[in-house]
Amino acid sequence: MTTSSYTKMFKQLQSKPLKLKKYKKHNKPKARSFGKDSKPCQRCGNLRGHIGKYSLSLCRRCFRQIATKIGFTKFS
Ligand SMILES: [Zn+2]
């Protein structure tokens, strides 16, 4: 019973309400007010490679994809 996401298990445990309750109690991710887990990418939801400069709130991969569309130019 391992998954990449906490909410993915809900579907499997729908038929077992008590197991679902126990799962929610013990596996709920901690709510973060600061740190890397508190700043997801606004486009894809990724938590790594965050760019907050100029209030972008994007991950580096999404920034590379849409940089020219939002007005950035590459010089080298
Ligand atoms: Zn992204």
N, CA, C, O and the ligand as a Tripos MOL2 file, in Angstrom:
@<TRIPOS>MOLECULE
protein
  305   303    77     0     0
PROTEIN
NO_CHARGES

@<TRIPOS>ATOM
      1 N           0.8300   -1.2020    0.0000 N.3       1 MET1
      2 CA          0.0000    0.0000    0.0000 C.3       1 MET1
      3 C           0.8630    1.2500    0.0000 C.2       1 MET1
      4 O           0.8740    2.0200    0.9600 O.2       1 MET1
      5 N           1.5750    1.4310   -1.0810 N.am      2 THR2
      6 CA          2.3550    2.6500   -1.1890 C.3       2 THR2
      7 C           1.9140    3.4250   -2.4260 C.2       2 THR2
      8 O           1.6470    2.8420   -3.4770 O.2       2 THR2
      9 N           1.8430    4.7310   -2.2860 N.am      3 THR3
     10 CA          1.4550    5.5920   -3.4000 C.3       3 THR3
     11 C           2.3340    6.8320   -3.4000 C.2       3 THR3
     12 O           2.9890    7.1490   -2.4070 O.2       3 THR3
     13 N           2.3360    7.5220   -4.5270 N.am      4 SER4
     14 CA          3.1030    8.7570   -4.6160 C.3       4 SER4
     15 C           2.3500    9.9180   -3.9840 C.2       4 SER4
     16 O           2.9590   10.9110   -3.5890 O.2       4 SER4
     17 N           1.0290    9.8000   -3.8840 N.am      5 SER5
     18 CA          0.2300   10.8900   -3.3320 C.3       5 SER5
     19 C          -0.6470   10.4010   -2.1920 C.2       5 SER5
     20 O          -1.1120    9.2610   -2.1950 O.2       5 SER5
     21 N          -0.8640   11.2580   -1.2360 N.am      6 TYR6
     22 CA         -1.6760   10.9340   -0.0530 C.3       6 TYR6
     23 C          -3.1330   10.6680   -0.4400 C.2       6 TYR6
     24 O          -3.7630    9.7780    0.1320 O.2       6 TYR6
     25 N          -3.6710   11.4130   -1.3860 N.am      7 THR7
     26 CA         -5.0870   11.3030   -1.7460 C.3       7 THR7
     27 C          -5.3880   10.1330   -2.6780 C.2       7 THR7
     28 O          -6.5530    9.7750   -2.8560 O.2       7 THR7
     29 N          -4.3560    9.5310   -3.2790 N.am      8 LYS8
     30 CA         -4.5880    8.4150   -4.1980 C.3       8 LYS8
     31 C          -5.1660    7.1940   -3.4950 C.2       8 LYS8
     32 O          -5.8850    6.4040   -4.1070 O.2       8 LYS8
     33 N          -4.8530    7.0370   -2.2070 N.am      9 MET9
     34 CA         -5.3140    5.8760   -1.4590 C.3       9 MET9
     35 C          -6.7940    5.9480   -1.1250 C.2       9 MET9
     36 O          -7.3970    4.9210   -0.8140 O.2       9 MET9
     37 N          -7.3970    7.1300   -1.1790 N.am     10 PHE10
     38 CA         -8.7980    7.2830   -0.7900 C.3      10 PHE10
     39 C          -9.7050    6.3820   -1.6220 C.2      10 PHE10
     40 O         -10.6340    5.7710   -1.0940 O.2      10 PHE10
     41 N          -9.4330    6.3000   -2.9250 N.am     11 LYS11
     42 CA        -10.2730    5.5140   -3.8230 C.3      11 LYS11
     43 C         -10.2290    4.0300   -3.4450 C.2      11 LYS11
     44 O         -11.2530    3.3470   -3.4510 O.2      11 LYS11
     45 N          -9.0290    3.5430   -3.1170 N.am     12 GLN12
     46 CA         -8.8810    2.1390   -2.7440 C.3      12 GLN12
     47 C          -9.5590    1.8260   -1.4250 C.2      12 GLN12
     48 O         -10.0620    0.7180   -1.2350 O.2      12 GLN12
     49 N          -9.5790    2.7910   -0.5060 N.am     13 LEU13
     50 CA        -10.0970    2.5320    0.8300 C.3      13 LEU13
     51 C         -11.5600    2.9340    0.9940 C.2      13 LEU13
     52 O         -12.0630    2.9540    2.1170 O.2      13 LEU13
     53 N         -12.2550    3.2540   -0.0950 N.am     14 GLN14
     54 CA        -13.6580    3.6520    0.0020 C.3      14 GLN14
     55 C         -14.5120    2.5340    0.5970 C.2      14 GLN14
     56 O         -15.4520    2.8040    1.3440 O.2      14 GLN14
     57 N         -14.1900    1.2840    0.2700 N.am     15 SER15
     58 CA        -14.9840    0.1610    0.7700 C.3      15 SER15
     59 C         -14.6260   -0.2160    2.2030 C.2      15 SER15
     60 O         -15.3060   -1.0370    2.8190 O.2      15 SER15
     61 N         -13.5690    0.3760    2.7320 N.am     16 LYS16
     62 CA        -13.1510    0.0720    4.1050 C.3      16 LYS16
     63 C         -13.1130    1.3640    4.9160 C.2      16 LYS16
     64 O         -12.0420    1.9450    5.0850 O.2      16 LYS16
     65 N         -14.2660    1.8280    5.4250 N.am     17 PRO17
     66 CA        -14.3250    3.1400    6.0760 C.3      17 PRO17
     67 C         -13.4470    3.2850    7.3140 C.2      17 PRO17
     68 O         -12.8930    4.3570    7.5550 O.2      17 PRO17
     69 N         -13.3140    2.2310    8.0910 N.am     18 LEU18
     70 CA        -12.4930    2.3400    9.2930 C.3      18 LEU18
     71 C         -11.0090    2.4100    8.9530 C.2      18 LEU18
     72 O         -10.2470    3.1360    9.5900 O.2      18 LEU18
     73 N         -10.6090    1.6410    7.9350 N.am     19 LYS19
     74 CA         -9.2140    1.7050    7.4750 C.3      19 LYS19
     75 C          -8.9100    3.0840    6.8940 C.2      19 LYS19
     76 O          -7.8160    3.6200    7.0730 O.2      19 LYS19
     77 N          -9.8920    3.6460    6.2000 N.am     20 LEU20
     78 CA         -9.7310    4.9840    5.6260 C.3      20 LEU20
     79 C          -9.5410    6.0240    6.7220 C.2      20 LEU20
     80 O          -8.6970    6.9130    6.6080 O.2      20 LEU20
     81 N         -10.3320    5.9050    7.7840 N.am     21 LYS21
     82 CA        -10.2300    6.8350    8.9150 C.3      21 LYS21
     83 C          -8.8400    6.7530    9.5590 C.2      21 LYS21
     84 O          -8.2240    7.7740    9.8640 O.2      21 LYS21
     85 N          -8.3630    5.5270    9.7580 N.am     22 LYS22
     86 CA         -7.0460    5.3010   10.3470 C.3      22 LYS22
     87 C          -5.9450    5.8260    9.4210 C.2      22 LYS22
     88 O          -4.9680    6.4260    9.8710 O.2      22 LYS22
     89 N          -6.1260    5.5870    8.1090 N.am     23 TYR23
     90 CA         -5.1460    6.0620    7.1260 C.3      23 TYR23
     91 C          -5.0360    7.5820    7.1670 C.2      23 TYR23
     92 O          -3.9400    8.1420    7.1450 O.2      23 TYR23
     93 N          -6.2090    8.2460    7.2280 N.am     24 LYS24
     94 CA         -6.2140    9.7140    7.2630 C.3      24 LYS24
     95 C          -5.5450   10.2310    8.5300 C.2      24 LYS24
     96 O          -4.8180   11.2240    8.4950 O.2      24 LYS24
     97 N          -5.7950    9.5510    9.6570 N.am     25 LYS25
     98 CA         -5.2280    9.9920   10.9310 C.3      25 LYS25
     99 C          -3.7050    9.9300   10.9280 C.2      25 LYS25
    100 O          -3.0390   10.8460   11.4100 O.2      25 LYS25
    101 N          -3.1570    8.8450   10.3810 N.am     26 HIS26
    102 CA         -1.7170    8.6260   10.5070 C.3      26 HIS26
    103 C          -0.8820    9.0930    9.3200 C.2      26 HIS26
    104 O           0.3320    9.2540    9.4530 O.2      26 HIS26
    105 N          -1.5060    9.3140    8.1580 N.am     27 ASN27
    106 CA         -0.7140    9.6360    6.9700 C.3      27 ASN27
    107 C          -0.9490   11.0130    6.3940 C.2      27 ASN27
    108 O          -0.4380   11.3280    5.3190 O.2      27 ASN27
    109 N          -1.7100   11.8400    7.0860 N.am     28 LYS28
    110 CA         -1.9890   13.1840    6.5810 C.3      28 LYS28
    111 C          -0.6960   14.0050    6.5480 C.2      28 LYS28
    112 O           0.0100   14.0750    7.5540 O.2      28 LYS28
    113 N          -0.3750   14.6280    5.4060 N.am     29 PRO29
    114 CA          0.8470   15.4280    5.3610 C.3      29 PRO29
    115 C           0.7360   16.6550    6.2510 C.2      29 PRO29
    116 O          -0.3370   17.2410    6.3980 O.2      29 PRO29
    117 N           1.8560   17.0280    6.8370 N.am     30 LYS30
    118 CA          1.8880   18.1600    7.7520 C.3      30 LYS30
    119 C           1.6560   19.4620    6.9880 C.2      30 LYS30
    120 O           2.2710   19.6930    5.9460 O.2      30 LYS30
    121 N           0.7680   20.3120    7.5080 N.am     31 ALA31
    122 CA          0.5040   21.6060    6.8710 C.3      31 ALA31
    123 C           1.6870   22.5350    7.0920 C.2      31 ALA31
    124 O           2.0910   22.7760    8.2290 O.2      31 ALA31
    125 N           2.2390   23.0550    6.0050 N.am     32 ARG32
    126 CA          3.4380   23.8980    6.1010 C.3      32 ARG32
    127 C           3.0900   25.3600    5.9000 C.2      32 ARG32
    128 O           2.3250   25.7120    5.0020 O.2      32 ARG32
    129 N           3.6620   26.2110    6.7470 N.am     33 SER33
    130 CA          3.4510   27.6490    6.5760 C.3      33 SER33
    131 C           4.6610   28.2960    5.9260 C.2      33 SER33
    132 O           4.5660   29.4100    5.4100 O.2      33 SER33
    133 N           5.7940   27.6140    5.9440 N.am     34 PHE34
    134 CA          6.9940   28.1040    5.2700 C.3      34 PHE34
    135 C           7.8340   26.9130    4.8410 C.2      34 PHE34
    136 O           7.5340   25.7760    5.2060 O.2      34 PHE34
    137 N           8.8850   27.1660    4.0700 N.am     35 GLY35
    138 CA          9.7230   26.0870    3.5820 C.3      35 GLY35
    139 C           9.3560   25.6830    2.1790 C.2      35 GLY35
    140 O           8.4200   26.2300    1.5950 O.2      35 GLY35
    141 N          10.0850   24.7280    1.6290 N.am     36 LYS36
    142 CA          9.9110   24.3850    0.2200 C.3      36 LYS36
    143 C           8.5700   23.7250   -0.0660 C.2      36 LYS36
    144 O           8.0470   23.8470   -1.1730 O.2      36 LYS36
    145 N           8.0090   23.0300    0.9110 N.am     37 ASP37
    146 CA          6.7360   22.3490    0.7000 C.3      37 ASP37
    147 C           5.5560   23.3130    0.6690 C.2      37 ASP37
    148 O           4.4440   22.9160    0.3180 O.2      37 ASP37
    149 N           5.7830   24.5770    1.0320 N.am     38 SER38
    150 CA          4.6910   25.5510    1.0890 C.3      38 SER38
    151 C           4.5370   26.3240   -0.2150 C.2      38 SER38
    152 O           3.5800   27.0810   -0.3770 O.2      38 SER38
    153 N           5.4820   26.1350   -1.1590 N.am     39 LYS39
    154 CA          5.4490   26.9340   -2.3840 C.3      39 LYS39
    155 C           5.3840   26.0480   -3.6270 C.2      39 LYS39
    156 O           6.4190   25.7820   -4.2380 O.2      39 LYS39
    157 N           4.2020   25.5880   -4.0140 N.am     40 PRO40
    158 CA          4.1070   24.7940   -5.2370 C.3      40 PRO40
    159 C           4.1050   25.6840   -6.4790 C.2      40 PRO40
    160 O           3.7640   26.8650   -6.4110 O.2      40 PRO40
    161 N           4.4930   25.0970   -7.6160 N.am     41 CYS41
    162 CA          4.4450   25.8050   -8.8920 C.3      41 CYS41
    163 C           2.9800   26.0850   -9.2380 C.2      41 CYS41
    164 O           2.1220   25.2170   -9.0780 O.2      41 CYS41
    165 N           2.7030   27.2970   -9.7110 N.am     42 GLN42
    166 CA          1.3210   27.6630  -10.0140 C.3      42 GLN42
    167 C           0.8190   26.9840  -11.2780 C.2      42 GLN42
    168 O          -0.3900   26.8940  -11.4940 O.2      42 GLN42
    169 N           1.7360   26.5020  -12.1210 N.am     43 ARG43
    170 CA          1.3440   25.9060  -13.3970 C.3      43 ARG43
    171 C           1.1880   24.3930  -13.2930 C.2      43 ARG43
    172 O           0.2180   23.8300  -13.8010 O.2      43 ARG43
    173 N           2.1620   23.7190  -12.6210 N.am     44 CYS44
    174 CA          2.1280   22.2520  -12.5850 C.3      44 CYS44
    175 C           2.0680   21.6780  -11.1760 C.2      44 CYS44
    176 O           1.8390   20.4780  -11.0270 O.2      44 CYS44
    177 N           2.2630   22.4780  -10.1420 N.am     45 GLY45
    178 CA          2.1710   21.9760   -8.7730 C.3      45 GLY45
    179 C           3.4390   21.3610   -8.2290 C.2      45 GLY45
    180 O           3.4370   20.8190   -7.1240 O.2      45 GLY45
    181 N           4.5350   21.4340   -8.9900 N.am     46 ASN46
    182 CA          5.8060   20.8750   -8.5430 C.3      46 ASN46
    183 C           6.3560   21.6800   -7.3700 C.2      46 ASN46
    184 O           6.1850   22.8980   -7.3060 O.2      46 ASN46
    185 N           7.0210   20.9860   -6.4430 N.am     47 LEU47
    186 CA          7.5460   21.6600   -5.2580 C.3      47 LEU47
    187 C           9.0350   21.9940   -5.3880 C.2      47 LEU47
    188 O           9.5740   22.7490   -4.5790 O.2      47 LEU47
    189 N           9.6940   21.4390   -6.3930 N.am     48 ARG48
    190 CA         11.1430   21.6170   -6.5040 C.3      48 ARG48
    191 C          11.4750   22.6170   -7.6060 C.2      48 ARG48
    192 O          10.7290   22.7690   -8.5730 O.2      48 ARG48
    193 N          12.6110   23.2980   -7.4400 N.am     49 GLY49
    194 CA         13.0800   24.2530   -8.4470 C.3      49 GLY49
    195 C          12.2040   25.4860   -8.5360 C.2      49 GLY49
    196 O          11.9340   25.9790   -9.6320 O.2      49 GLY49
    197 N          11.7590   25.9880   -7.4000 N.am     50 HIS50
    198 CA         10.8110   27.1060   -7.3810 C.3      50 HIS50
    199 C          11.5090   28.4370   -7.6790 C.2      50 HIS50
    200 O          12.5880   28.7130   -7.1550 O.2      50 HIS50
    201 N          10.8830   29.2540   -8.5230 N.am     51 ILE51
    202 CA         11.3870   30.5990   -8.8090 C.3      51 ILE51
    203 C          10.3600   31.5980   -8.2890 C.2      51 ILE51
    204 O           9.2430   31.6840   -8.7970 O.2      51 ILE51
    205 N          10.7590   32.3530   -7.2650 N.am     52 GLY52
    206 CA          9.8350   33.3260   -6.6800 C.3      52 GLY52
    207 C          10.1550   34.7540   -7.0980 C.2      52 GLY52
    208 O           9.4090   35.6870   -6.8000 O.2      52 GLY52
    209 N          11.2880   34.9090   -7.7980 N.am     53 LYS53
    210 CA         11.7130   36.2400   -8.2130 C.3      53 LYS53
    211 C          10.7140   36.8570   -9.1870 C.2      53 LYS53
    212 O          10.1370   36.1530  -10.0150 O.2      53 LYS53
    213 N          10.5100   38.1480   -9.0930 N.am     54 TYR54
    214 CA          9.5230   38.9080   -9.8800 C.3      54 TYR54
    215 C           8.1060   38.3610   -9.6790 C.2      54 TYR54
    216 O           7.2550   38.5040  -10.5580 O.2      54 TYR54
    217 N           7.8530   37.7370   -8.5280 N.am     55 SER55
    218 CA          6.5400   37.1320   -8.2060 C.3      55 SER55
    219 C           6.0850   36.1320   -9.2620 C.2      55 SER55
    220 O           4.9010   36.0810   -9.5970 O.2      55 SER55
    221 N           7.0210   35.3300   -9.7930 N.am     56 LEU56
    222 CA          6.6750   34.3660  -10.8320 C.3      56 LEU56
    223 C           5.9100   33.1670  -10.2590 C.2      56 LEU56
    224 O           4.8940   32.7450  -10.8110 O.2      56 LEU56
    225 N           6.4240   32.6180   -9.1260 N.am     57 SER57
    226 CA          5.8500   31.4050   -8.5120 C.3      57 SER57
    227 C           5.7260   30.2520   -9.4940 C.2      57 SER57
    228 O           4.6860   29.5990   -9.5690 O.2      57 SER57
    229 N           6.7860   30.0070  -10.2420 N.am     58 LEU58
    230 CA          6.8270   28.9000  -11.1930 C.3      58 LEU58
    231 C           8.0090   28.0060  -10.8410 C.2      58 LEU58
    232 O           8.9380   28.4380  -10.1580 O.2      58 LEU58
    233 N           7.9750   26.7680  -11.3020 N.am     59 CYS59
    234 CA          9.1550   25.9270  -11.1810 C.3      59 CYS59
    235 C          10.0580   26.2360  -12.3760 C.2      59 CYS59
    236 O           9.6190   26.8400  -13.3550 O.2      59 CYS59
    237 N          11.3120   25.8190  -12.2870 N.am     60 ARG60
    238 CA         12.2720   26.1790  -13.3340 C.3      60 ARG60
    239 C          11.9130   25.5680  -14.6830 C.2      60 ARG60
    240 O          12.2300   26.1440  -15.7230 O.2      60 ARG60
    241 N          11.2480   24.3950  -14.6800 N.am     61 ARG61
    242 CA         10.8900   23.7250  -15.9280 C.3      61 ARG61
    243 C           9.7830   24.4930  -16.6530 C.2      61 ARG61
    244 O           9.8540   24.7050  -17.8630 O.2      61 ARG61
    245 N           8.7530   24.9110  -15.8950 N.am     62 CYS62
    246 CA          7.6620   25.6820  -16.4990 C.3      62 CYS62
    247 C           8.1830   27.0360  -16.9700 C.2      62 CYS62
    248 O           7.7560   27.5440  -18.0070 O.2      62 CYS62
    249 N           9.1110   27.6220  -16.2010 N.am     63 PHE63
    250 CA          9.6660   28.9130  -16.6070 C.3      63 PHE63
    251 C          10.3710   28.8120  -17.9450 C.2      63 PHE63
    252 O          10.2240   29.6930  -18.7920 O.2      63 PHE63
    253 N          11.1300   27.7520  -18.1460 N.am     64 ARG64
    254 CA         11.8220   27.5470  -19.4270 C.3      64 ARG64
    255 C          10.8350   27.4340  -20.5840 C.2      64 ARG64
    256 O          11.0970   27.9200  -21.6840 O.2      64 ARG64
    257 N           9.7030   26.7910  -20.3290 N.am     65 GLN65
    258 CA          8.7130   26.5800  -21.3870 C.3      65 GLN65
    259 C           7.9930   27.8670  -21.7810 C.2      65 GLN65
    260 O           7.7190   28.0870  -22.9610 O.2      65 GLN65
    261 N           7.6830   28.7260  -20.7930 N.am     66 ILE66
    262 CA          6.8430   29.8820  -21.1050 C.3      66 ILE66
    263 C           7.5690   31.2160  -20.9970 C.2      66 ILE66
    264 O           6.9380   32.2700  -21.0660 O.2      66 ILE66
    265 N           8.9150   31.1820  -20.8260 N.am     67 ALA67
    266 CA          9.6610   32.4280  -20.6130 C.3      67 ALA67
    267 C           9.4970   33.4080  -21.7690 C.2      67 ALA67
    268 O           9.3030   34.6020  -21.5410 O.2      67 ALA67
    269 N           9.5730   32.9250  -22.9950 N.am     68 THR68
    270 CA          9.4650   33.8470  -24.1360 C.3      68 THR68
    271 C           8.0500   34.3990  -24.2810 C.2      68 THR68
    272 O           7.8730   35.5290  -24.7340 O.2      68 THR68
    273 N           7.0450   33.6190  -23.9040 N.am     69 LYS69
    274 CA          5.6560   34.0840  -24.0010 C.3      69 LYS69
    275 C           5.3540   35.2040  -23.0220 C.2      69 LYS69
    276 O           4.5570   36.0930  -23.3240 O.2      69 LYS69
    277 N           5.9970   35.1730  -21.8250 N.am     70 ILE70
    278 CA          5.7150   36.2030  -20.8230 C.3      70 ILE70
    279 C           6.7090   37.3470  -20.8910 C.2      70 ILE70
    280 O           6.7180   38.1970  -20.0010 O.2      70 ILE70
    281 N           7.5510   37.3970  -21.9220 N.am     71 GLY71
    282 CA          8.3530   38.5770  -22.1650 C.3      71 GLY71
    283 C           9.8160   38.5100  -21.8080 C.2      71 GLY71
    284 O          10.4900   39.5400  -21.8540 O.2      71 GLY71
    285 N          10.3470   37.3500  -21.4530 N.am     72 PHE72
    286 CA         11.7770   37.2320  -21.1560 C.3      72 PHE72
    287 C          12.5290   36.9240  -22.4470 C.2      72 PHE72
    288 O          12.0180   36.2310  -23.3270 O.2      72 PHE72
    289 N          13.7510   37.4490  -22.5470 N.am     73 THR73
    290 CA         14.5860   37.1510  -23.7180 C.3      73 THR73
    291 C          15.8780   36.4900  -23.2480 C.2      73 THR73
    292 O          16.4190   36.8320  -22.1970 O.2      73 THR73
    293 N          16.3590   35.5380  -24.0430 N.am     74 LYS74
    294 CA         17.5820   34.8320  -23.7220 C.3      74 LYS74
    295 C          18.7450   35.5320  -24.4160 C.2      74 LYS74
    296 O          18.6950   35.7870  -25.6200 O.2      74 LYS74
    297 N          19.8110   35.8460  -23.6380 N.am     75 PHE75
    298 CA         20.9230   36.5800  -24.2050 C.3      75 PHE75
    299 C          22.1170   35.6910  -24.5590 C.2      75 PHE75
    300 O          22.9500   36.0890  -25.3730 O.2      75 PHE75
    301 N          22.2180   34.5160  -23.9770 N.am     76 SER76
    302 CA         23.3600   33.6660  -24.3140 C.3      76 SER76
    303 C          22.9200   32.2420  -24.5900 C.2      76 SER76
    304 O          23.7520   31.3870  -24.8910 O.2      76 SER76
    305 ZN          5.8500   23.9990  -12.9660 Zn       77 ZN77
@<TRIPOS>BOND
     1     1     2 1
     2     2     3 1
     3     3     4 2
     4     3     5 am
     5     5     6 1
     6     6     7 1
     7     7     8 2
     8     7     9 am
     9     9    10 1
    10    10    11 1
    11    11    12 2
    12    11    13 am
    13    13    14 1
    14    14    15 1
    15    15    16 2
    16    15    17 am
    17    17    18 1
    18    18    19 1
    19    19    20 2
    20    19    21 am
    21    21    22 1
    22    22    23 1
    23    23    24 2
    24    23    25 am
    25    25    26 1
    26    26    27 1
    27    27    28 2
    28    27    29 am
    29    29    30 1
    30    30    31 1
    31    31    32 2
    32    31    33 am
    33    33    34 1
    34    34    35 1
    35    35    36 2
    36    35    37 am
    37    37    38 1
    38    38    39 1
    39    39    40 2
    40    39    41 am
    41    41    42 1
    42    42    43 1
    43    43    44 2
    44    43    45 am
    45    45    46 1
    46    46    47 1
    47    47    48 2
    48    47    49 am
    49    49    50 1
    50    50    51 1
    51    51    52 2
    52    51    53 am
    53    53    54 1
    54    54    55 1
    55    55    56 2
    56    55    57 am
    57    57    58 1
    58    58    59 1
    59    59    60 2
    60    59    61 am
    61    61    62 1
    62    62    63 1
    63    63    64 2
    64    63    65 am
    65    65    66 1
    66    66    67 1
    67    67    68 2
    68    67    69 am
    69    69    70 1
    70    70    71 1
    71    71    72 2
    72    71    73 am
    73    73    74 1
    74    74    75 1
    75    75    76 2
    76    75    77 am
    77    77    78 1
    78    78    79 1
    79    79    80 2
    80    79    81 am
    81    81    82 1
    82    82    83 1
    83    83    84 2
    84    83    85 am
    85    85    86 1
    86    86    87 1
    87    87    88 2
    88    87    89 am
    89    89    90 1
    90    90    91 1
    91    91    92 2
    92    91    93 am
    93    93    94 1
    94    94    95 1
    95    95    96 2
    96    95    97 am
    97    97    98 1
    98    98    99 1
    99    99   100 2
   100    99   101 am
   101   101   102 1
   102   102   103 1
   103   103   104 2
   104   103   105 am
   105   105   106 1
   106   106   107 1
   107   107   108 2
   108   107   109 am
   109   109   110 1
   110   110   111 1
   111   111   112 2
   112   111   113 am
   113   113   114 1
   114   114   115 1
   115   115   116 2
   116   115   117 am
   117   117   118 1
   118   118   119 1
   119   119   120 2
   120   119   121 am
   121   121   122 1
   122   122   123 1
   123   123   124 2
   124   123   125 am
   125   125   126 1
   126   126   127 1
   127   127   128 2
   128   127   129 am
   129   129   130 1
   130   130   131 1
   131   131   132 2
   132   131   133 am
   133   133   134 1
   134   134   135 1
   135   135   136 2
   136   135   137 am
   137   137   138 1
   138   138   139 1
   139   139   140 2
   140   139   141 am
   141   141   142 1
   142   142   143 1
   143   143   144 2
   144   143   145 am
   145   145   146 1
   146   146   147 1
   147   147   148 2
   148   147   149 am
   149   149   150 1
   150   150   151 1
   151   151   152 2
   152   151   153 am
   153   153   154 1
   154   154   155 1
   155   155   156 2
   156   155   157 am
   157   157   158 1
   158   158   159 1
   159   159   160 2
   160   159   161 am
   161   161   162 1
   162   162   163 1
   163   163   164 2
   164   163   165 am
   165   165   166 1
   166   166   167 1
   167   167   168 2
   168   167   169 am
   169   169   170 1
   170   170   171 1
   171   171   172 2
   172   171   173 am
   173   173   174 1
   174   174   175 1
   175   175   176 2
   176   175   177 am
   177   177   178 1
   178   178   179 1
   179   179   180 2
   180   179   181 am
   181   181   182 1
   182   182   183 1
   183   183   184 2
   184   183   185 am
   185   185   186 1
   186   186   187 1
   187   187   188 2
   188   187   189 am
   189   189   190 1
   190   190   191 1
   191   191   192 2
   192   191   193 am
   193   193   194 1
   194   194   195 1
   195   195   196 2
   196   195   197 am
   197   197   198 1
   198   198   199 1
   199   199   200 2
   200   199   201 am
   201   201   202 1
   202   202   203 1
   203   203   204 2
   204   203   205 am
   205   205   206 1
   206   206   207 1
   207   207   208 2
   208   207   209 am
   209   209   210 1
   210   210   211 1
   211   211   212 2
   212   211   213 am
   213   213   214 1
   214   214   215 1
   215   215   216 2
   216   215   217 am
   217   217   218 1
   218   218   219 1
   219   219   220 2
   220   219   221 am
   221   221   222 1
   222   222   223 1
   223   223   224 2
   224   223   225 am
   225   225   226 1
   226   226   227 1
   227   227   228 2
   228   227   229 am
   229   229   230 1
   230   230   231 1
   231   231   232 2
   232   231   233 am
   233   233   234 1
   234   234   235 1
   235   235   236 2
   236   235   237 am
   237   237   238 1
   238   238   239 1
   239   239   240 2
   240   239   241 am
   241   241   242 1
   242   242   243 1
   243   243   244 2
   244   243   245 am
   245   245   246 1
   246   246   247 1
   247   247   248 2
   248   247   249 am
   249   249   250 1
   250   250   251 1
   251   251   252 2
   252   251   253 am
   253   253   254 1
   254   254   255 1
   255   255   256 2
   256   255   257 am
   257   257   258 1
   258   258   259 1
   259   259   260 2
   260   259   261 am
   261   261   262 1
   262   262   263 1
   263   263   264 2
   264   263   265 am
   265   265   266 1
   266   266   267 1
   267   267   268 2
   268   267   269 am
   269   269   270 1
   270   270   271 1
   271   271   272 2
   272   271   273 am
   273   273   274 1
   274   274   275 1
   275   275   276 2
   276   275   277 am
   277   277   278 1
   278   278   279 1
   279   279   280 2
   280   279   281 am
   281   281   282 1
   282   282   283 1
   283   283   284 2
   284   283   285 am
   285   285   286 1
   286   286   287 1
   287   287   288 2
   288   287   289 am
   289   289   290 1
   290   290   291 1
   291   291   292 2
   292   291   293 am
   293   293   294 1
   294   294   295 1
   295   295   296 2
   296   295   297 am
   297   297   298 1
   298   298   299 1
   299   299   300 2
   300   299   301 am
   301   301   302 1
   302   302   303 1
   303   303   304 2
@<TRIPOS>SUBSTRUCTURE
     1 MET1         2 RESIDUE 1 A MET
     2 THR2         6 RESIDUE 1 A THR
     3 THR3        10 RESIDUE 1 A THR
     4 SER4        14 RESIDUE 1 A SER
     5 SER5        18 RESIDUE 1 A SER
     6 TYR6        22 RESIDUE 1 A TYR
     7 THR7        26 RESIDUE 1 A THR
     8 LYS8        30 RESIDUE 1 A LYS
     9 MET9        34 RESIDUE 1 A MET
    10 PHE10       38 RESIDUE 1 A PHE
    11 LYS11       42 RESIDUE 1 A LYS
    12 GLN12       46 RESIDUE 1 A GLN
    13 LEU13       50 RESIDUE 1 A LEU
    14 GLN14       54 RESIDUE 1 A GLN
    15 SER15       58 RESIDUE 1 A SER
    16 LYS16       62 RESIDUE 1 A LYS
    17 PRO17       66 RESIDUE 1 A PRO
    18 LEU18       70 RESIDUE 1 A LEU
    19 LYS19       74 RESIDUE 1 A LYS
    20 LEU20       78 RESIDUE 1 A LEU
    21 LYS21       82 RESIDUE 1 A LYS
    22 LYS22       86 RESIDUE 1 A LYS
    23 TYR23       90 RESIDUE 1 A TYR
    24 LYS24       94 RESIDUE 1 A LYS
    25 LYS25       98 RESIDUE 1 A LYS
    26 HIS26      102 RESIDUE 1 A HIS
    27 ASN27      106 RESIDUE 1 A ASN
    28 LYS28      110 RESIDUE 1 A LYS
    29 PRO29      114 RESIDUE 1 A PRO
    30 LYS30      118 RESIDUE 1 A LYS
    31 ALA31      122 RESIDUE 1 A ALA
    32 ARG32      126 RESIDUE 1 A ARG
    33 SER33      130 RESIDUE 1 A SER
    34 PHE34      134 RESIDUE 1 A PHE
    35 GLY35      138 RESIDUE 1 A GLY
    36 LYS36      142 RESIDUE 1 A LYS
    37 ASP37      146 RESIDUE 1 A ASP
    38 SER38      150 RESIDUE 1 A SER
    39 LYS39      154 RESIDUE 1 A LYS
    40 PRO40      158 RESIDUE 1 A PRO
    41 CYS41      162 RESIDUE 1 A CYS
    42 GLN42      166 RESIDUE 1 A GLN
    43 ARG43      170 RESIDUE 1 A ARG
    44 CYS44      174 RESIDUE 1 A CYS
    45 GLY45      178 RESIDUE 1 A GLY
    46 ASN46      182 RESIDUE 1 A ASN
    47 LEU47      186 RESIDUE 1 A LEU
    48 ARG48      190 RESIDUE 1 A ARG
    49 GLY49      194 RESIDUE 1 A GLY
    50 HIS50      198 RESIDUE 1 A HIS
    51 ILE51      202 RESIDUE 1 A ILE
    52 GLY52      206 RESIDUE 1 A GLY
    53 LYS53      210 RESIDUE 1 A LYS
    54 TYR54      214 RESIDUE 1 A TYR
    55 SER55      218 RESIDUE 1 A SER
    56 LEU56      222 RESIDUE 1 A LEU
    57 SER57      226 RESIDUE 1 A SER
    58 LEU58      230 RESIDUE 1 A LEU
    59 CYS59      234 RESIDUE 1 A CYS
    60 ARG60      238 RESIDUE 1 A ARG
    61 ARG61      242 RESIDUE 1 A ARG
    62 CYS62      246 RESIDUE 1 A CYS
    63 PHE63      250 RESIDUE 1 A PHE
    64 ARG64      254 RESIDUE 1 A ARG
    65 GLN65      258 RESIDUE 1 A GLN
    66 ILE66      262 RESIDUE 1 A ILE
    67 ALA67      266 RESIDUE 1 A ALA
    68 THR68      270 RESIDUE 1 A THR
    69 LYS69      274 RESIDUE 1 A LYS
    70 ILE70      278 RESIDUE 1 A ILE
    71 GLY71      282 RESIDUE 1 A GLY
    72 PHE72      286 RESIDUE 1 A PHE
    73 THR73      290 RESIDUE 1 A THR
    74 LYS74      294 RESIDUE 1 A LYS
    75 PHE75      298 RESIDUE 1 A PHE
    76 SER76      302 RESIDUE 1 A SER
    77 ZN77       305 GROUP 0 **** ****
